[in-house]
Structure formats: C-alpha cells, structure tokens
C-alpha cells in the first residue's frame, strides 16, 4: 500500500478523466429523439399475481 501513498495523484487523474468523459458522452445523448423512438414495454406481471389466484390458506374464523 506504500505505492498508493506515492501515486495517489495518478489515481485521482484517472478518476477525473473518467468522470469528464462520462459527462461528455451524456451531453451527446439526444433524449427527445430517444423518447420518440423508444420501444414499447411489455405489460408487467407482478409475482404476487399467482398467489392472488390461489385459495386463501388462512384458517376460517368461527
């Protein structure tokens, strides 16, 4: 871990470069065109639907 104390600034430069590159790429995204051409999502079936079809397992109150 001694090398980390000596070369921390290189790691900082790499991280800064990654963040700047990510920001530049995100600025190039045309969100309006994406929203116009986005594919339709299939209907969502939640996992509780199978339990709703079964009979209730709770004991009956007297």
C-alpha positions, 0 to 999 in steps of 0.5 A, a space after each residue: 500500500 506504500 505505492 498508493 501513498 506515492 501515486 495517489 495523484 495518478 489515481 485521482 487523474 484517472 478518476 477525473 478523466 473518467 468522470 469528464 468523459 462520462 459527462 461528455 458522452 451524456 451531453 451527446 445523448 439526444 433524449 427527445 429523439 430517444 423518447 420518440 423512438 423508444 420501444 414499447 414495454 411489455 405489460 408487467 406481471 407482478 409475482 404476487 399475481 399467482 398467489 392472488 389466484 390461489 385459495 386463501 390458506 388462512 384458517 376460517 374464523 368461527 
